[in-house]
Amino acid sequence: RNLCHIHERCVRGALPSVLAGTDRFLVVDKPAGLPCQSNRSGVLNVEGVLASMGYEGLHIAHRLDQPVSGVLVMGRSTKQQNGFLSADCAKQKTYVARVRPPLAECSMVCDVPLGWDGRRAVAATDGDQGKAARTAFRALGPPLPEDGTQLVECLPLQGRRHQIRAHLSLLGSPIANDALYGGDGSFEEGATLEAFLDDEEGSLREACASAERDWCASCAWTKRVLAGLEKRPPVAGGIWLHSRRYQVPTFGLDVEAPLPPWAAAAAAAEEAASATHGGRLGAGADG
């Protein structure tokens, strides 16, 4: 048999949970910090983790950024995956974000075309190669008094890479803890974690040494990290963006994921404030 020597990025230990299933699709609630895709032969991604849970042969029908949580649709075959990805397959996607500062108006739309800057791994907004991108936003309540953040509903018409994140930033209301687009990364969901933290017995160092290959640059780098000669890399956490609901009439799909704690707490606070003032959640000047 053939063996592969693979180095994968460390990911957080949260597992996806199943929301719904049909003979063609499985829909899961992806935890923040787990990538949809990783090394070509790696397993520390949504497909690999689900396979280890007994759900094998699945194919990602759309992407969620690694720090984003929520509804993720998986095709049970490449045929179903391709059918879902077809431009003829209408989809309505609803996301929830927590932004700071709040939106300038209760309802806003951003339609700035988006490209991709591969060097910086961010959406590009200042070139001629951008593709059409339109996102509608609606405030779900007033800013929270304790930190000035606001819960916002996001409805992307397309699915450009980092579309919601980039458009919120362009509107002057970035996701509050999305450092890549102007937020404060110190509030990253899940607290700060570092990779390659070993125990006093050096169990991790011993395990890595047993699989070390002289020709592998990643092995040499890992050895230096474990020896304290290189800085330990951070383990990516989550941002305040959640794929709340996916509606695909063609396939009879209408699936909603529970709100994560950061959104549920904000929603509860806004509901309480709305009730106190006799208002309605989401109502505003142009309500």
N, C-alpha and C positions, 0 to 999 in steps of 0.2 A: 504494500500500500504506500501511497504518497503522503508525506506529512508536510504541513506548512508551519513556518516559523513566523509568528505574527505578534506585533506589539500594538495593543489597543489603548486608546485613551481611557483613563479612569472615569467611571460614571457613578452617579448616586444610586443607592440600592432600592429605590422605589420601583414597584412593578405596575404595569398597566392593568386596568380592570376592564372586564367585558361589559359593554353596555347593551348590545343587541347582536343578533346573528340571523342570517338567512342562508339559503343554499348557495348564494352567490357572494355574500359579503360577511365579514365580521367587523363590528364597530367597537372600538375600545376607547377608554379614557386614558390618554397618554400622560404620564407624570412629567413635570418639568425636569429638565436635566438629562433625560434619556433621548439620545439622537434617533431620528428616523432611519438614518443610514450611517454606516461607519466604514471601516476597511472593507474591501471587496470580499475578503474571506473571513471577516471578523463576526463575532456574535453579540457584542455589546451594543445592540441597537434594538429597535422595536421588533423587527422580524425575528431576530435571534432569541430575544428574551421570551417572546410568545411561543417560539418553537420549544424552548426549554420547559414551558408550562403545559405543553401538550397540543398547542395549536400550530401545526406544521403546514408548510406549503402556502403561506400567505404572501401577498404582494401589496406593497403600499400603493394606495390609489391616489394619494395626494400627500403633500409634505406639511409638517409643522416644524418650525425652528426648534432647535434643541432646548432653549430655555422656556418654550411655550407649552402649556398644558391643554388638555381637552380632547374633544371628539376627533378621532382619526379613523378613517375608513380603510379597511384592508380587503382586497379582492382574493377570492379563494382560487383563482386561476389568472393567468396572464390575459385571457380573453375578457374576463370581468374587469380586470384592471384597466385594459385598453378601452373598454366600453365606458368606464367611468371617466377616463381622461379625455374622451372625445369632446370636441367643441360643440357637438350637437346635444350633449348631455347637460341640461340646465341644472344649476345648483344654486341654492341660497345658503350663504354662510353667515352665521352670527357669532361675533366675538365680544368679549367684555375686557376692557382695559381699565387701569387705574392710573390717571395722569396727574401731572403737576407742572406748571400752573393749570387751572381749569380751562376749558374751552372758552373762547371769546364770546361765542353765542351758543344757545341751547342746541341748535342743529347746525352742522357744518358739512361741507363736501370738499374734498381735495381731489383734483383730477390731474395732478402733475405726472407726466410720463416718467417711468422708471427704467433705468438700466442696471448694470451690475459692475461694480468696481472690484475685480478679483484680487487686486493687490492689497486692498484694505478690507476686503470681505464685508462691504456695506453696499446698500443701494445707491446708485448714481442718479443724481437729479439734475445735472448741469451739462449733459451731452446731447448730441443729435441722434443717438442710437436708442433712446428710451422707447419703451413700449407703452401703449395706452394703459392707464391705471386710474381707477376711480373708486373712492371709498367714502361712504356716508357715515357721519358720526352723530350721535345723539346723547346729550348729557342725561344720566339716569338720576340725577339729584344735584343738590348744591355741594360745594366743596366741604370736605370734612373739617370741622373746626380744629381738630388736634394736629393735623399735618398739612392741611390745604390741598390734599389730593381729591380727585373727583372720579367717580365711576362713570364709564362711558361705554355705550353700545357702538360696535363697529361693524359695518356691513360692506365688505369688499366685493366689488363687482368682478374683478379678476383675481388671479392668485399669484401676482408677481412676488418675487423673493423679497422679504422684509417689507411688503407693501404697507401694512397697517403701521408698523413701527416708523417707517420713513415719512408717511403722510402725517401722522400725529406730530412728528418733529417739525415738519414744514409748517404746520398750523400753529406752532409755538407752544404746543402742549404735549411734550414727549411722555412716554410711559415713565412713571416716576422713578423706577429703579433700573431703567434700561440705559446703562452707561454708554452703549454704542451710539445712541441717538440723542444724547443730551440729558439723560436722567442721572440719578445718584446711585451708582453701583454699590454703595455701602449698604443699601437696603435690599440687596439680592435675596430672593426667597430661598430659604433653606440654610441660611447662615454660611459663613466662609469655611470651606473644607480644603485641605491640602492632600495631594496624592502622595503615595509612597511613605506614609507614616508607619514605621516599623515598631514591633514590640521590643521589650528589653532583651529577649532571647535572640533577636535577629532572625525571626522566622521568615520574613519577606525576603531579606537578603539571601538567606539560604535557599529559598525556593527559586529565586531568580538565577542564582549561581548554578543550580542544577540544570537549567535550560539554556545557559549562556552559550553563545556562539562567537568565536574569535572574529569572524568576518562581519558581524552585525554591529553597525554604528549605534543602533538603538540600545543594544545590550550594554555597550560601553557607556553610553549616557546614563542609563538606569543605574549602573554600578556606581557612577560618580554621584548621582543624586542620593543613593542610599548611604554613601560614605560621607555625605554632608558637603561635597565639593561643588554641587550645583544646587540652585534654588528649587525647592519642590513646587511643581506646578499646581495651580488651583484646580479644583473639581467644579465644573460649571454647575450653577444652580438655576434658579428660575427668575423670570421677569413677570410683571403683573399684566400678562396677556393670556387669555383663556379662550379656546375654541368652544363656545357654549352650545351651538346647535348646528346641525347639518341637515338640510332638506334636499332630497334628490327625487322628485316625483317619478322620473323615468323608471327608477328601481324600487319605488315604494318605500324609500328611506326617509325617516324623520326622527332623528335621534338627538337627544339633549343630554349633556353631561352636567353633573352637580357642580355648583360653584365651589372653587377652592376657598380655603379659609380667608385669604386676603380680600377676596371679593364678597364672600358671604358676610364678613364682619362689616365691610363698608356699606353693603346693601342694607343690613339691619340698622346701622346707625342712621342712614339716610331715611329709611322708613320711619324710624322713631322721630327724627326731626320733622319729617313731613306731617306726621300725625299731630305732633305738638303744635305746629303752626296751622293745622287745618288744611294743609295743601295735599298735593298728589305727587307721588314719586315721579320724577321726570318732567314735571311741569316747569315752564320757564316763561320768559318774556314773550317768546314767539311760539309758546306751548302747543 
